[in-house]
Amino acid sequence: MKAILLLALLTTAVALAETPKKPVKRERKPNPSLVKVEDVAGLPRVLLIGDSISMGYTLDVRELLKGKANVHRIPTNGGPTTNGLKNIKAWLGESKWDVIHFNWGLHDLKYIQEDPSKRADPKAEGSHPQVALADYEKNLAELVKTMQATGAKLIWCNTTPVPAGSDGRIESDEVKYNEAAARVMTAAGVPTDDLRAHALAKPGAQLPANVHYTPEGSRYLAEKVSAVIAEHLPKK
């Protein structure tokens, strides 16, 4: 009897040992820039719209404008203008915004194939920009119209440099996308935060062969962004 019981225990132990363990899912902490902030009463309300470049400078802009403005941002990476058109009304919500500082571009000019979530070699057969230049210009015009309806002061932030070697992008493609954006902003009377020129003035701020920035580089961008926003805050 004891032998049978021992055999059963050994069999169970072996079976448990051979059963593949399910990987433990670790909860990813939200990017600090996406955490919702509470307003300080009496301060103007600012909304930042943009991709991961803006996510990189959000916290620094918030710090630099502390006591001057409540700085919010959309709760995600803004992606291309097509994503903006789908989500802009939800991002704006019913809140009153005094200033909206916005950008789209790096995702629009990104080369893709069938799967838009994956970058593609611009030279590969079938590769194309995620949003064609003409569509980008048309989409921006529609987005500006929607944002202007809120009564907020709009500030267009032009697209930062695409350096040589950037995965899925062509060096300096931002130039022609910024030119298209400039036509839209001029027609709509929207001022431009020339963040591209600011970035080019400090090449070491950007990671090598990458559209992204070092932490110090993001802080450098934030200094320009916060200064431009401060100029357009409502006067007391």
N, C-alpha and C positions, 0 to 999 in steps of 0.2 A: 504493500500500500504506500509505504513511504517512498519507495523507488518510483512508483507511478506519479506521485505528487511532485517529486523532485524533477522528473522528466517533463511534467506539464509546466512547471515553473521555468525550466530551462528553455523550453520551446517558446513560451511567451516572451521571455527576455530576448531571445534571438529575433523573434518577429518584430518586437519593438525597435531593436537596434537596426534592423534592415528597412524599417519604414522611413522613407525620406521625410525629413523635417521641412515644414513649410517655412519659407523665409519670413522673418519678422519684418513687417512693414514699419518703417520709421516715418513718423510724420515730419514732412518738410516744413520748417519754420517759414512763415511768410517773409518775403523781402521787407526789411524795415521801412523802405520807402513807400510800401503799399499799405502800411498800417494806418487805419483811420485815425484822424486827429480831431480833437474837440476844439471848438472855437473859443477864443477869448472874446468876451463881449466887448463891443464897441470898436473892434478892429476891422478893416476892410477884408474881404474874402477873395482869395486868389486861387485859381485852378490851373495846374500844370497838366498839359496833355503832351504825350510823347512816348518814345520807345525806351529801350534800355539805357540810352545815353541820358535821357532825362531822369530815369530812375537813379542813375549814378549821381546826379547833382541835386536831387530833391531834398535830401536831409540837410545838405549844406545851405541851400537856398532858404530852407525853413529856419535854420539857425541864424543866418545873416539878416533875415527879416523879422526876427523875434521882437515882439513889442510894436512892430509896425504893421504886420498883416498876418492873417490866418492863411497859411499856405497849404492847400490841399492838392491832391493829384488824382488822376483816374486810377482805379484799383487794379490796374493791369498794365502790361506792355501794350502800347497803342497800336503797334503793327503798321500795316499799310493803310492808305486812305480808304480802301474797300472795307477794312475792319472799322474804321472811323465812321463811315456812313451807316454801318449796321448798329453801332453802339452809341453814337454821339448823344442822342436824346436821353438815353439812360444815364450816361456819364454826366450830363448837365443837370438832370433831375429837376426838382422844383425849387432848388435853392437859388438865392440871389448871388450872382458873382459880380464883383467889381472889376476884376481883371482876369483875362484868360490868356495865358502864355502857351502857345501851341506849336507843334511840329509833326510833320509826317515826311518821309523821304527815303531813309535808309532801307526800309522794308519794301518800298515801292520799286526801287531800282535794283533790288536783290534778284539774282537770276535763279530760276526754278525750272523744273520740268513738270511731271505729272503731280508730284506731291509738293504742295506749297509750303509745307513745314520744313522741307529740306532744301538747303542751298545746292545749286548745281554749278558746274564749271561753265562759265560764260561761253567758252569755245566749243562745248560739247553739242552734238547735234540735238536739236529739239529744245535747247535752252532759250529762255526768254525772260525779260524783266517781269517781276510779279505783277506790276501795273505799268502798262505802256505810258510813255510820256504824255500823250494827248489825253488819255484817261485820267492820269494824275492831275493834270491841270483842271479838267472838268470836275473831278471829285473834290479838289480843294475849293473850287468856287462854290460848290454846294455846301460844303462844311462851313465855310465862312458865313454864308447866308444864314445857316441854322444858328451859328454862334452869335451873330450880330443881333438876332431876334431876342436874345436874352437881355440886351441893353448893356452888356459888359464892355469894357475897353479891351479890344483884342490886340495882342502882340504876336506877330509871326516870328518864329525862331527858325532861321534858315538852317539847312542840313549841313552838319559838320563833315570834314573831309573823309574821303575814301582813299586810303593810302595804297600804294602798290603792294600786291600780294594778299589783299583782303579776300578771304574765302567767299566765293559766290558773288563777287562784285568786281566792277571794272574801275580802275583808278580814275578819280576825278569825275565820275559820272554824276556826282552831286551838283556839278556846275550847271549842266543843262536842266536838271530838275529844279535847281534854285532859280534859274532864269524863268522857267515856266511859273513857278510860285510867285516870283516878283511881278509878273504880269497880272496875276490874280489879285495880289495885295495892293498894287497901284490902283487898279480899277475899283477896289473896295475901300480904299483909303485906310488900309491897315499898316501901321508902322512895323519895321523889321528890326529884330535883334540879330545883328550880324555875328552870330556865334562861330560861323565858319572862319571869318577873318581873325577872330579872337583866338581860335584854336591854332590856326596856322602861325600865329605870332609866337607860339611856344611849342615847337615840334615834340619836345620831350614829354609833353603832357599825355600824348597818345601812345598806346601800346604798339610795338613793332608789327607791321603788316596786319593791322587790326583796326576796326572802326571804333573800338572801345578805348577807355582812358584809365590811367592809373588813379588810385585814390586822390593823389595830389592833383592830377589832371582834372578830375571831376570837381574838385574844390575850386580850381582855377576857372572852370566853366561857370560854376555857381556864382562866382564873384561878378561876372558879367551879367548873368541872368538876373540876379537879385538887384543889381544896380539899375538895369533897364526897367524892371517891374516897379522899383521904388519911384522912378520918374513919373510913372503913370498911375500911381495910387491916388485916390480921391484926396483933394486938399481939405484940411480940417477948417 
